Structure formats: C-alpha cells, structure tokens
C-alpha cells in the first residue's frame, strides 16, 4: 500500500498494520515546540507512539571501551513525554480496535493547507454494531503550548457510547537502542510530581531522574451532544482520565473536543508549570476549536504565499515537495531558542539530537521563507556559546567549538573521529549566521548574536590552523562532511567554510566596531584573519586536474565497488572504519557540497571535472547527499541526473528509501528537495550576500515556480523550457541577476528573460549499484 497522490494532501486509505510506524512519522504534527506522532486516537494498534517537547531529554552515560582525554561523558536522548492523544471509544462495551470487527472504510489525511490530520473510519464491532468516527487534530502554530483534537462519533443505530480521554505518562514502548544505557534511561523516565483532576480538566507534572527537567501536561474538554450524558474524571501519578458515557440514538452524534497544554523547564517550579499549561488551556478554550482552525489556516496561508513551490508535469513530486515544506516548517516554526533536531519532532531517531544538518540544509529554506524561524534556531546556537567555548578550551583551543550532536549544546558524540574532529560544524553555524544576516538585514540579531558567533568561530580556526611557508594556512587533523574520510589534513570543504567564516567575522566587526571592542577584537587579530583567509590551503591534484577532497585523497586506493554486494550497504555497518578511511569511497557529498556553498571558489570547468570524479566514488549512505548532488548536476548541465537526485531527496521518507522512516522523518533530506528545486533547477546562489539565479527546467517537467523572501520583498520565479519570469509578490523592488545579467524587478512589472542553453556536461557514472534511488 502507498499514499494517495494529491497536490495539497497526504492520504492513506485502508489499514496496513505493518506500515503504521512509518505512517505515524509522515502523519506527525508539530509546531517546533510540541510534536505528536500520527498514532491512532485509540492508542492501539500502533507502531511507535511518541509525544515530544523540543529540548526535553534524559541523560545517560556514554559508552567507551577505552576512555580518552576530552571524550564527552554524558549522552542525551529525547523522552517520550505524557501522551495526550489517546481517546478510546467503547461501543456497547466493545472497544473500537481496528484489528477486530471490520473496518468498512478507513482514511487518514494530512492537509498541508489546514495544518491538521483528519481521519474517518466506519467500523463494525464483532457483534455487528456500526459507528462512523471522524477526528481532526492540530498542533497550533499560533498558540505555541496548545494541541487539540476534535472527535465525533455517529452511530448507525441507537447505541450506548463510552469515551475515555487520557493523559498517559511513562507509556510502555519497545526500546530499539543497541546501547543498554539508553534503554535504561528511557525505562519509565518520568517521575511523578503532581496530579490533579476537576470537572473536565486534569494536569500531570513530572520530572526526569538525571537531567532534572520538569514538564507538565494538561487536558480539558468540551462535549456536544443532545442526549443525557454522564462524565467522570480522575488522576493518579501517571494517568488522568476523563470519561463520557451517553446513549446516542440513530442519527445522533457525540462530539468531544480535547484541548491539550504542554510546557517544560529546567528552572521553573511545578506550580509555575501547572499555571503555564492551565493558562494555555484557558486561551485555547477561549479561542475554541473553530477559532484554532481559523488561526492555523491563516498562518499557513501566509507561509505558502511566501514559500510555495509549484510543479507542472509530475503530480507525485508536487505532493512530495509540499510535504517536505510542511514538515520543515513544523520542525522550526515555534522552536524559539531550541534546536531543530535531525528528525524534527516526528520520532526518536538520532536520540532527538540536532546536527550541522540544521544550519546547512534546513536553515537556508527557513531563511528565505520563514526567517523568524531561522533566527530562533540561530539564537539557540548563540545561547549555547558558553558550552562551545568550554568545549574549545577542553580541547586546548580558543573560540567556540560547537558540538557534532546535541540537544542542550553539550557534545554527545561518543565517536570522536566523526564527532569532535568534525570542526566544520562551527563553520557551518557561522555560514548560516552570515547567510541569515545578509538575507534579512536583521541588525538586532547581528548585534545581539550574529557578530559574537562569527568572532568566536573565527578564533577557533586561528587556533586550529597554522601557517606553512609552502602550503599557506593549513587546518590539519579534522573530519569533513564525508564520514568515510576521518581525521584528514586540509579538507577542502572545511577550509573553504573556515575562509568564509574568517571574512564574515571581519565584516561583522566592521559593521559593529563597538561590539568588536567589547569582544576584545584587535586590529592585529583582524589582520591575522585576513591573512589566514587569503592563504587558505586548498589541495589540488594537478595530474588529475581535480581538487582533492582532502590532502592525499586522490592517492588512496580505490574501493572495489564491483565486488561490494547490495547487502554491503551502508558500508559503515558492514566494513571496518579503518578500511573506509584509507580508500576513495565517499559516504555523502563533501567536496561537491563545497562547490555548492562556496561555488565562488571554483571555475565552471573545475566544477564539471570535480563533479565527474567524485560522482564515481560517492555511495550516498547518507540521506544528506542527494539534494546537494542535484544542485551541482543541474549546474553543470546534467538535468536528467539532477532530477533523479531530486526524486531521491523528495521520496526518502515517503518511499522509506533507507528503511528507517519509522524513527522519524529526515529533515535535511526534506529540505534537500527544496534545495534541489530552488538552488538546483532555479540556480539560486547567494555568494557574498548577493542573490542570483540561473534557472533551467528539467526534461521531466513542463514548468515550475517557487516563492522566496529577501528582506522585505516576497517574489516568485516561474521557469519554463524557454524563459524565466520574475515577479514581486509584495514589498519593494528585487535586485538580482539572471544567468549573470543584473536585473531589477519592480512591483507590478514582471521581467521575462530567455534561458541560455545548458553547458555540455562531462560523462559521469555512479559506483556500481549506487544510482539515484528515487521512484522506480
């Protein structure tokens, strides 16, 4: 079974119990603060239930066979908090369970415009009683602490109904972690602090055993029926239940609306958290269900007006791209100084950690569509600067060393070659910071957060690198984006991201001289940054006429792709790391990513040769790769190949290409689908803060369009096979360029320009058996 195709919805018809876990990820609702997986209201059958609060975690000891200086000691893992989604229905004392009786019809719909998950089920009990159940749920974009479920039952005959609405903490979940420490941390992770119930409202408060975080969940209800009903409510440590019993005649209906409030804190008391979630309920009840729906729709109308991507020629791709945009929005819309995790709030994958994925893949989308969400994510990074400074000091460096993976800003990676050594993360944070400031002109953020981030990350590069009289400024012993090449010298991606970091830090100090003085930046330090940036070592193999991914990479032995079976992928699970590290085999785009983000450092000819060389060695054992490969394939003229990579990025989760969507959606890959369209086929680049376009339509499409925001201007670019049209939707004129030609687009006056022929691309091939894995 698979999803139905619709440009504005994701629908699944019928019940496939074996697919529940991955559909629960796809049907997840979130606002960046609260995340609800798409489990059925009855709670069973289920795949992997989950309710998450951004930043709420438990600690556990990190495993080491042998310890070492500077190894992180504590891990963090996201906690499944109190579940408020559960609404059980008993029909004449028979529980509605989709595994029993008969589901005469069943459909679930995730609506990208209403921001809700709808469900309609016609069910016949084992004794022949029929009911139709219609539900709709939302996690509010406008009222950050609120979620709500509207539940309606229509019986086919006179019938007695009992509805049980629960708050359930420490929900039993099968743990799939290979680390017993993590499993132990997640075994009943919540300790009860408070439970109260009165009328139709209940509140449960808990704290975690080791991290000491406190959270509260609350529910309240409105019931609409013309018939007499009986209600009851009670609460205990881990369970609160509101019960409604009513006799409903044929043609009648029972409607119940459940309002949920969630909050957590590391510092605030239990009474304060109770007051917070009860206030959230009061606000939701004042707004009402119809009011929450209207607010949700209005919020999304504004989002789509500034972010929509329209595709003509491939209906499934149209659906997949809007699915991607919707879920990335959900991951960051109301995060508000919390991280954007690799899986968002759709599942427990990666232990709920945030990676560099956020800054390099997710934040560009948000920066150009929902800039306030990008700002909030960067404010989270700024709030963790003290931890990053401490980590740098622990490693004997200056400046700020941001973590490879984390929830609260402390390093959580127990594998230092891919974690500690991946210093490019600090440059990635700086890159996203500079990109946001250039795209928005946000002077307040620049002063409060941006300049300090840029300065402290620049200082890290000066501590890590050194000047060599022959090679220039070297940065040795680091790991770039490709995790199959660890602890290398002069990784090109790392060095180019560091170069930009140094120059952007100097520019920020020029904009904010008083702040630079407060950060104790001297003229000598500025000169050193400029010198290091100008002399940055960029390895190049003159014999092969390609850039080396890192110094000496092209001298490594080739990987034997022909004799690597399909079952051998992903390689890291089937071959020793030491063998991967000494071969020319690449997990994910590394130098190719450098050619996207720092395309200004390469000539067109270099890009074509580099792409062909690294395409033949990249196995894409990571979901991060396809979107980037689409961008460079499109730029050098491989439009069909670029489209294939777009498909892989767009369908990574919808088609479960990595067989792990049950643990949550891949936010970076979802954002990569947008990147493939806008930066790939749209040719969007923003080198040095200037926005430019070089669009081309792939043969598979008739036309496409996309919307973006640049400072106060919202604009639309429409591309067909012959020309591109630029139009200002709202705001002042747009200053940009089209295939190198500077243009100004005035409001009310479209600019249409021809598209030049694509360059003649070089021949390329992928490792045997590793062609793009989009639709069949």
Residue pairs with C-beta under 8 A, 6 or more apart in sequence:
1 12
1 14
1 16
1 19
3 10
3 11
3 12
3 26
3 319
3 654
4 10
4 11
4 12
4 13
5 315
5 316
5 319
6 319
7 315
7 318
7 319
7 322
8 111
8 112
8 113
8 322
9 109
9 110
9 111
9 112
9 319
10 26
10 27
10 109
10 110
10 112
10 319
10 323
10 654
11 107
11 108
11 109
11 110
12 19
12 23
12 27
12 107
12 108
13 106
13 107
14 103
14 106
14 107
15 98
15 103
15 106
16 23
17 45
17 98
17 99
19 47
20 39
20 40
20 45
20 46
20 47
21 47
21 48
21 662
22 47
22 653
22 656
22 661
22 662
23 38
23 47
23 108
24 37
24 38
24 39
24 46
24 47
24 48
24 49
24 50
24 347
24 662
25 37
25 38
25 346
25 347
25 653
25 661
25 662
25 663
25 664
25 665
26 38
26 110
26 323
26 653
26 654
26 661
26 665
27 37
27 38
27 108
27 110
27 117
28 35
28 36
28 37
28 38
28 327
28 330
28 344
28 345
28 346
28 347
28 664
28 665
29 35
29 36
29 38
29 115
29 116
29 117
29 137
29 138
29 139
29 147
29 330
30 36
30 139
30 330
30 331
30 344
30 345
30 346
31 139
31 140
31 141
31 144
31 330
31 333
31 334
32 54
32 330
32 331
32 332
32 333
32 334
32 335
32 336
32 338
32 340
32 345
32 373
33 53
33 54
33 144
33 145
33 262
33 334
33 335
33 336
33 338
34 51
34 52
34 53
34 54
34 139
34 144
34 145
34 147
34 262
34 345
35 50
35 51
35 52
35 53
35 54
35 139
35 344
35 345
35 346
36 50
36 51
36 85
36 137
36 139
36 147
37 48
37 49
37 50
37 51
37 346
37 347
38 108
38 110
38 117
39 46
39 47
39 49
39 50
39 85
40 46
40 98
40 119
41 85
41 86
41 87
41 88
41 119
41 135
41 149
41 151
42 86
42 87
42 88
42 89
42 95
42 96
42 97
42 98
43 49
43 83
43 85
43 86
43 88
43 166
43 168
44 97
44 99
45 97
45 98
45 99
47 662
48 173
48 347
48 348
48 662
48 663
49 80
49 83
49 171
49 173
50 80
50 173
50 347
50 348
51 80
51 81
51 82
51 83
51 84
51 85
52 78
52 79
52 80
52 81
52 345
52 348
52 352
53 81
53 215
53 262
53 263
53 264
54 335
54 338
54 339
54 341
54 345
55 264
55 338
55 339
55 407
55 408
56 78
56 79
56 81
56 208
56 213
56 215
56 264
57 76
57 77
57 78
57 79
57 208
57 211
57 213
57 352
57 407
57 408
58 76
58 77
58 79
58 185
58 186
58 189
58 208
58 209
58 210
58 211
59 74
59 75
59 76
59 185
59 208
59 210
59 211
60 74
60 75
60 76
60 77
60 179
60 181
60 182
60 184
60 185
60 210
61 73
61 74
61 75
61 181
62 71
62 72
62 73
62 74
62 75
62 181
62 412
62 414
63 179
63 181
63 414
64 71
64 414
68 416
70 394
70 395
70 416
70 420
71 414
71 416
72 410
72 411
72 412
72 413
72 414
72 419
74 410
74 412
75 181
75 182
75 351
75 412
75 414
76 211
76 351
76 352
76 353
76 406
76 407
76 408
76 410
76 412
77 177
77 182
77 185
77 186
77 348
77 351
77 352
78 341
78 348
78 351
78 352
78 407
79 186
79 189
79 190
79 208
80 171
80 173
80 186
80 189
80 348
81 169
81 190
81 206
81 215
81 217
81 262
81 264
82 167
82 168
82 169
82 190
82 204
82 206
82 215
82 217
82 262
83 166
83 167
83 168
83 169
83 171
84 147
84 166
84 167
84 217
84 219
84 258
84 260
84 262
85 137
85 149
86 164
86 165
86 166
86 168
87 135
87 149
87 151
87 163
87 164
87 165
87 166
87 256
87 258
88 95
88 96
88 163
88 164
88 165
88 166
89 95
89 96
89 131
89 133
89 153
89 161
89 162
89 163
89 164
90 96
90 161
90 162
90 163
90 164
91 123
91 125
91 129
91 131
91 155
91 159
91 160
91 161
92 125
92 127
92 129
92 159
92 160
93 162
94 101
94 125
94 126
94 127
94 129
96 123
96 125
96 131
96 133
98 106
98 121
98 123
100 125
100 126
101 123
101 124
101 125
101 126
102 123
102 124
103 121
103 122
103 123
104 122
104 123
104 124
104 130
105 120
105 121
105 122
106 119
106 120
106 121
106 122
106 123
107 119
107 120
107 121
108 117
108 118
108 119
109 117
109 118
109 119
110 116
110 117
110 323
110 326
111 117
111 118
112 300
112 304
112 322
112 323
112 325
112 326
113 297
113 300
113 301
113 304
114 138
114 293
114 296
114 297
114 300
115 138
115 141
115 296
115 297
115 299
115 300
115 326
116 136
116 137
116 138
116 293
116 296
117 136
117 137
117 138
118 134
118 135
118 136
119 133
119 134
119 135
119 136
120 132
120 133
120 134
121 132
121 133
122 130
122 131
122 132
122 133
123 130
123 131
123 132
123 133
124 130
129 155
129 156
129 157
129 159
130 155
130 156
130 157
131 153
131 154
131 155
131 156
131 159
131 161
132 153
132 154
132 155
132 156
133 151
133 152
133 153
133 154
134 151
134 152
134 154
135 149
135 150
135 151
135 152
136 149
136 150
137 147
137 148
137 149
137 150
138 147
138 148
138 292
138 293
138 296
139 146
139 147
139 330
140 146
140 147
140 148
140 284
140 292
140 295
140 296
141 295
141 296
141 299
141 300
141 333
141 334
142 292
142 295
142 296
142 299
143 280
143 283
143 284
143 287
143 292
143 295
144 334
144 336
145 261
145 262
145 263
145 276
145 277
145 280
146 259
146 260
146 261
146 280
146 281
146 283
146 284
146 292
147 259
147 260
147 262
148 257
148 258
148 259
148 260
148 284
148 289
148 292
149 257
149 258
149 260
150 255
150 256
150 257
150 258
150 289
151 163
151 255
151 256
151 257
151 258
152 253
152 254
152 255
152 256
153 161
153 163
153 248
153 253
153 254
154 252
154 253
155 161
155 248
155 249
155 250
155 252
156 250
157 250
158 247
158 248
158 249
158 250
159 247
159 248
159 250
160 245
160 246
160 247
160 248
161 244
161 245
161 246
161 247
161 248
161 254
162 243
162 244
162 245
163 243
163 244
163 245
163 254
163 256
164 241
164 242
164 243
165 219
165 221
165 241
165 242
165 243
165 244
165 256
165 258
166 239
166 240
166 241
166 242
167 202
167 204
167 217
167 218
167 219
167 235
167 239
167 240
167 241
168 238
168 239
169 190
169 192
169 204
169 206
169 217
169 237
169 238
169 239
170 188
170 189
170 190
170 238
173 186
175 182
175 183
175 186
175 187
176 663
177 183
177 186
182 351
185 210
189 208
189 209
190 206
190 207
190 208
190 215
190 238
191 206
191 207
191 208
191 209
192 204
192 205
192 206
192 237
192 238
193 205
193 206
193 207
193 214
193 270
194 203
194 204
194 205
194 216
194 270
194 274
195 202
195 203
195 204
195 205
195 235
195 236
195 237
195 240
196 202
196 203
196 235
196 274
197 203
197 233
197 234
197 235
197 240
197 242
198 233
199 233
200 220
200 221
200 222
200 223
200 231
200 233
200 242
201 218
201 219
201 220
201 221
201 233
201 278
201 281
202 218
202 219
202 233
202 235
202 240
202 241
202 242
203 216
203 217
203 218
203 235
203 240
203 274
203 277
203 278
204 216
204 217
204 218
204 235
204 237
204 238
204 239
204 240
205 214
205 215
205 216
205 270
205 273
205 274
206 214
206 215
206 216
207 213
207 214
207 215
212 266
213 264
213 265
213 266
214 264
214 265
214 266
214 268
214 269
214 270
214 273
215 262
215 263
215 264
215 265
215 273
216 261
216 262
216 263
216 264
216 270
216 273
216 274
216 276
216 277
217 260
217 261
217 262
217 277
218 260
218 261
218 262
218 274
218 277
218 278
218 280
218 281
219 240
219 242
219 258
219 259
219 260
219 261
219 281
220 258
220 259
220 281
220 284
220 285
221 242
221 244
221 256
221 257
221 258
221 259
222 256
222 257
222 259
222 285
222 289
223 229
223 231
223 244
223 254
223 255
223 256
224 254
224 255
224 256
224 257
225 246
225 248
225 252
225 253
225 254
225 255
226 252
227 246
227 247
227 248
227 249
227 252
227 254
228 246
228 247
229 244
229 245
229 246
229 254
230 244
230 245
230 246
231 242
231 243
231 244
231 245
232 242
232 243
233 240
233 241
233 242
233 243
234 240
234 241
235 241
244 254
244 256
246 254
248 254
257 289
259 281
259 284
259 285
260 281
261 276
261 277
261 278
261 279
261 280
261 281
261 284
262 277
262 280
263 273
263 276
263 277
263 280
264 273
265 272
265 273
268 276
284 292
287 295
303 329
303 369
303 370
305 707
305 714
305 729
306 369
306 370
306 707
306 708
306 709
306 714
306 729
307 325
307 329
307 369
307 370
307 707
307 708
308 322
308 325
308 706
308 707
309 321
309 322
309 325
309 674
309 677
309 678
309 704
309 705
309 706
309 707
310 318
310 704
310 705
310 706
311 317
311 318
311 321
311 677
311 701
311 704
312 701
312 702
312 703
312 704
313 700
313 701
313 702
313 703
314 700
314 701
316 651
316 775
317 646
317 647
317 650
320 650
320 651
320 654
320 673
321 650
321 673
321 674
321 677
323 654
323 670
324 650
324 670
324 671
324 673
324 674
325 365
325 369
325 670
325 674
327 344
327 346
327 665
327 667
327 670
328 344
328 362
328 365
328 366
328 667
328 670
328 671
328 674
329 366
329 369
329 370
329 373
330 344
330 345
331 340
331 341
331 344
331 345
331 346
331 362
331 667
332 340
332 362
332 366
332 370
332 373
332 374
332 376
332 377
333 370
333 373
334 373
335 373
335 376
335 377
335 380
336 376
337 376
337 379
337 380
337 383
338 376
338 380
339 354
339 358
339 377
339 380
339 406
339 407
340 354
340 358
340 362
340 363
340 377
340 667
341 350
341 352
341 353
341 354
341 407
341 667
342 349
342 350
342 353
342 354
342 355
342 357
342 358
342 664
342 666
342 667
342 668
343 349
343 350
343 352
343 663
343 664
343 665
343 666
343 667
344 664
344 665
344 667
346 664
346 665
347 662
347 663
347 664
347 665
348 663
348 664
349 660
349 663
349 664
350 405
350 663
350 664
351 405
351 407
351 412
352 407
353 405
353 406
353 407
353 412
354 405
354 406
354 407
355 404
355 405
355 425
356 404
356 422
356 424
356 425
356 428
356 429
356 481
357 624
357 667
357 668
358 377
358 432
358 667
358 668
359 381
359 428
359 429
359 431
359 432
360 428
360 431
360 432
360 593
360 597
360 668
361 624
361 627
361 667
361 668
361 669
361 671
361 672
361 675
362 377
362 667
362 668
362 671
363 374
363 377
363 378
363 432
363 435
363 436
364 432
364 435
364 671
364 675
364 679
365 671
365 674
365 675
366 373
366 374
366 377
367 374
367 432
367 435
367 436
367 439
367 440
368 439
368 678
368 708
368 709
368 710
369 707
369 708
369 709
371 436
371 439
371 440
371 442
371 709
374 432
374 436
375 436
375 440
375 442
375 445
378 429
378 432
378 433
378 436
378 445
378 449
378 450
378 453
379 445
379 449
380 409
381 402
381 429
381 433
381 453
382 448
382 449
382 452
382 453
383 409
384 402
384 406
384 408
384 409
385 400
385 452
385 453
385 456
387 403
387 408
387 409
387 410
388 400
388 401
388 402
388 403
388 409
388 426
388 456
389 399
389 400
389 456
391 400
391 401
391 402
391 403
391 410
391 411
392 398
392 399
392 400
392 401
392 460
392 463
395 401
395 420
397 460
397 463
397 464
398 459
398 460
398 462
398 463
399 426
399 456
399 457
399 458
399 459
399 460
399 461
399 462
399 463
400 426
400 453
400 456
400 457
400 459
400 460
401 423
401 426
401 460
402 425
402 426
402 429
402 457
403 409
403 410
403 411
403 412
403 413
403 419
403 425
404 411
404 412
404 413
404 418
404 419
404 420
404 422
404 425
405 411
405 412
405 413
405 419
406 412
411 419
411 420
413 419
413 420
417 479
417 486
417 487
417 577
418 479
418 483
418 486
421 477
421 478
421 479
421 486
421 487
422 478
422 479
422 480
423 460
423 464
423 475
423 478
423 479
423 494
424 478
424 479
424 480
424 481
424 491
424 493
424 494
424 497
424 498
426 457
426 460
426 501
427 457
427 461
427 494
427 497
427 498
427 500
427 501
428 497
429 453
429 457
430 453
430 454
430 457
430 458
430 497
430 500
430 501
430 504
430 505
431 497
431 500
431 501
431 597
433 449
433 450
433 453
433 454
433 504
434 450
434 454
434 500
434 501
434 504
434 508
434 689
435 686
436 442
436 445
436 450
437 445
437 446
437 450
437 508
438 686
438 689
439 686
439 689
439 691
439 709
439 710
439 711
440 711
441 711
442 450
446 508
446 511
446 512
447 512
447 515
450 508
451 505
451 508
451 509
451 511
451 512
451 515
451 516
451 519
452 515
452 519
454 501
454 504
454 505
454 508
455 505
455 508
455 509
455 516
455 519
455 521
457 501
457 505
458 501
458 502
458 505
458 506
458 529
461 475
461 498
461 501
461 502
461 532
462 502
462 525
462 528
462 529
462 532
464 475
464 478
465 473
465 474
465 475
465 476
465 498
465 532
466 473
466 474
466 476
467 473
467 474
467 531
467 532
467 535
468 474
468 537
471 490
471 537
472 535
472 536
472 537
473 531
473 532
473 533
473 535
473 536
473 537
474 489
474 490
474 537
475 489
475 490
475 491
475 494
475 495
475 498
475 537
476 489
476 490
477 487
477 488
477 489
478 487
478 488
478 489
478 491
478 494
479 485
479 486
479 487
479 488
479 491
480 488
480 491
480 492
480 493
480 494
480 549
480 550
480 590
481 493
481 588
481 589
481 590
481 593
481 624
482 549
482 586
482 587
482 588
482 589
482 590
483 572
483 587
483 588
483 622
484 571
484 572
484 580
484 581
484 583
484 585
484 586
484 587
484 621
485 491
485 549
485 550
485 553
485 580
485 581
485 586
485 590
486 577
486 581
487 581
488 549
488 550
488 551
488 552
488 553
489 550
489 551
489 552
490 537
490 538
490 539
490 550
490 551
491 549
491 550
491 590
492 538
492 539
492 547
492 548
492 549
492 550
492 590
492 591
492 594
493 549
493 590
493 591
493 593
493 594
495 536
495 537
495 538
496 536
496 538
496 594
496 597
496 598
496 601
497 594
497 597
497 598
498 536
499 533
499 536
499 598
499 601
500 598
502 529
502 530
502 532
502 533
503 529
503 530
503 533
505 529
506 526
506 529
506 530
508 516
509 515
509 516
509 521
509 526
537 551
538 547
538 601
539 547
539 548
539 550
539 551
539 552
539 553
540 546
540 547
540 548
541 547
541 548
541 554
544 554
544 613
545 609
546 554
546 606
546 609
546 610
546 613
546 614
547 591
547 602
547 606
547 610
548 554
549 586
549 590
549 591
549 614
553 584
554 584
556 582
556 583
556 584
557 582
557 583
557 584
558 583
558 584
558 617
559 583
559 584
559 585
559 617
559 767
561 585
561 619
561 767
561 768
561 769
561 770
562 768
564 571
564 767
564 768
564 769
566 769
567 574
568 574
568 575
569 619
569 621
569 770
570 587
570 619
570 621
571 580
571 585
571 587
571 619
571 621
572 580
572 587
572 621
584 617
585 617
585 619
585 767
586 614
586 617
586 618
586 619
587 618
587 619
587 620
587 621
587 622
587 625
588 618
588 620
588 621
588 622
588 624
588 625
588 628
589 614
589 618
589 624
589 625
589 628
589 629
590 614
591 610
591 614
592 610
592 611
592 614
592 615
592 618
592 628
592 629
592 632
593 628
594 601
595 602
595 607
595 610
595 611
595 632
596 628
596 631
596 632
596 679
598 687
599 607
599 635
599 685
599 687
600 687
600 688
602 610
604 636
604 759
607 632
607 635
607 636
608 636
608 759
608 761
608 762
609 762
611 632
611 633
611 636
611 762
611 764
612 762
612 763
612 764
615 629
615 764
615 765
615 766
616 764
616 765
616 766
616 767
617 767
618 625
618 629
618 766
618 767
618 770
619 767
619 770
620 626
620 629
620 648
620 770
620 773
623 649
623 652
623 657
623 658
623 666
623 668
623 669
623 672
624 668
624 669
624 672
626 645
626 646
626 648
626 649
626 652
626 669
626 672
626 676
626 772
627 645
627 646
627 649
627 668
627 669
627 671
627 672
627 673
627 675
627 676
627 680
628 672
628 675
629 642
629 645
630 642
630 643
630 645
630 646
630 649
630 672
630 675
630 676
630 680
631 642
631 675
631 676
631 679
631 680
633 639
633 641
633 642
633 645
633 680
633 764
634 642
634 676
634 680
634 681
634 683
634 696
634 698
635 680
635 683
635 694
636 759
636 761
636 762
637 758
637 759
637 760
637 761
638 761
638 764
639 681
639 696
639 697
639 698
639 699
639 758
640 698
640 699
640 700
641 764
641 772
642 676
642 680
642 681
642 698
643 698
643 699
643 700
643 701
644 771
644 772
644 774
645 676
645 680
645 772
645 774
646 673
646 676
646 677
646 680
646 681
646 698
646 774
647 772
647 774
647 775
648 657
648 772
648 773
648 774
649 669
649 670
649 672
649 673
649 675
649 676
650 673
650 676
650 774
651 657
651 774
651 775
652 658
652 661
652 666
652 669
652 670
653 661
653 665
653 666
653 669
653 670
655 775
657 773
658 666
677 704
677 706
678 684
678 706
678 708
679 685
681 695
681 696
681 697
681 698
681 701
681 704
681 719
682 693
682 695
682 706
682 717
682 719
683 692
683 693
683 694
683 695
683 696
683 739
684 691
684 692
684 693
684 708
685 691
685 692
685 693
685 694
686 692
690 736
690 737
691 710
691 736
692 736
692 737
692 738
692 740
693 717
693 724
693 726
693 736
693 737
693 738
693 739
694 738
694 739
694 740
695 717
695 719
695 724
695 738
695 755
696 719
696 755
696 758
697 703
697 704
697 719
697 720
697 721
697 755
702 720
702 721
703 718
703 719
703 720
703 721
704 718
704 719
705 716
705 717
705 718
705 719
706 716
706 717
707 714
707 715
707 716
707 717
707 729
708 714
708 715
708 717
709 715
710 734
711 731
712 731
712 732
713 728
713 730
713 731
713 732
713 733
713 734
714 728
714 729
714 730
714 731
715 726
715 727
715 728
715 729
715 731
715 734
715 745
716 726
716 727
716 729
717 724
717 725
717 726
717 727
718 724
718 725
718 727
719 725
719 755
721 755
722 754
722 755
723 752
723 753
723 754
723 755
724 738
724 752
724 753
724 755
725 750
725 751
725 752
726 734
726 736
726 738
726 743
726 745
726 750
726 751
726 752
726 753
727 745
727 750
727 751
728 734
728 745
728 746
728 747
728 748
730 747
731 747
732 747
733 744
733 745
733 746
733 747
734 744
734 745
735 742
735 743
735 744
736 742
736 743
736 745
737 743
738 751
738 753
739 753
739 755
739 756
741 753
743 751
743 753
744 751
745 751
766 772
